[in-house]
Amino acid sequence: MLEFSIFILIPLASAGLCYLIKNLRVQYAISLFVSTIHLGLSLAVFLGLHHTLLPTFFGVDSLSKFFILILSNVYFWVVLVSYSYLKRPVMPRAEEGKRFYFMLLNFYLAANSAAMLSSHFGMYWVAAEATTLSVAPLIYFYRNEESLEAMWKYLFLVSIGIAFAFIGILLLTLSAKGTSLAGGQLFFWEFIRKAGQLNPIWLKASFVFIFVGLSTKIGIAPMHSGDIDATSNAPSPIAALMSGSLRLTALLGVLRIFQIIRPTSSFEFAKTLLIIGALLSLFVAFVFMFRVNNYKRLLAYSSVEHLGLISLGLGIGGLAFVGALYHAIYNSITKVVLFLMAGNIHSRFKSREVDKIRSVLNVLPKTGWLFILAFMAISGIPPLGIFFSEIKIFEGILFSDKPYLLAVVMFFLLFIFVNMGKIIFTMLYKKGDDDKLQSGVEKFELTHFVAIVLLILLVAIAVAAPDKVNLNIIDIAKDFGVKL
């Protein structure tokens, strides 16, 4: 019961406390305490130092403890910088958003934890819908027309997606008709153990609806538009949270149905669908990198690219599957750094338009250099983590039954790198008319400290290759029947 309290009940209770308490500093202290104990327990569970005992409808396996640690890590750093971020001046109408900020953050943690730890399709669906309700008001933080439109677009598209996922769950129950699973509870492991009994037609339909529906939250093309608008208009810490953890919560739901379908004759169909969605995502990121003029939107399309790479690795299988799981870790950390530095740039220049950002290295030298390092990290430059996960994915593709896909992927990634680099280096180096007036010494802030720590963590995980991380990923691969 202690584990259930820390993962879900305490975040819910702290959300209520933050609603009742008006003092922002106290709300921050409560939220930081909750995020710390959540991270501590997640790490202990992941390392095998603590064995969880959760109530019915919840459970921990190699996949859930892997994803819950990623969530907890991203959430901790976002909460840590949130108070300093909220102290920055904003438009008067945005002041109201500060009051509910930490309440919604705690609700977000509880909802995502419940989704990741759920062992039942019904519970997962309810928790996944709760994650949408928790993050939507945070998208509207600035209280302007753009954020209002982004919030409603996100709510509308994701709600349709969640409805599709619900239909997919109903179709899964239809696939069990006439089997020993008929009329029973929708526990993941029951369906995994008896997957061979399921009707393949209804099982395929179930996978299609769940994958398409949850892709609105994952950001897989062509269901990505609501997520792009939401990420680019949300405050930078919230954008980091969405890119680093919320997408993975939705991906977990797809992985559950993918695990069920694995031992059946429909497995190749599911793999093909994942690969098609992944390639479409890379293509969309490739196309929009030529025309994007909003640097937060640029980072949002980068998330589409990297979730596409993760989906591609999962669909290819083998070593690419392992690389995809490593990629999930590295991408989540790198996105936090990118969005926090983008937030510093937005705070200084009061614009998200690339054309209005000049000489960042001169105006904000600390932010500028960390932004460069984060760009190198997301582009797969060694020794930063994504280099190693991409190598595994590429090697997995090369030695799969579809090696020709590697040429397509490399072509897309090359031009994404070139165009993203062109935009970022324009912001950093191109001179402005008032450079002399703008230049100065940038104060070292908490966001810089967090960015440095996370970049070091990226290198440390990749170079040191902790056994616990590798063993957990191998366990996940075994659960999915992946041959290495």
Helices and strands as residue ranges (DSSP letters): H 2-4, I 5-9, H 10-20, H 24-47, H 62-86, G 92-94, H 95-117, H 121-139, H 145-175, H 188-193, G 195-197, H 200-218, H 225-233, H 236-241, I 242-246, H 247-261, H 267-288, H 295-316, H 319-349, G 354-356, H 360-363, H 365-378, H 385-398, H 405-429, H 435-438, H 446-464, H 467-479
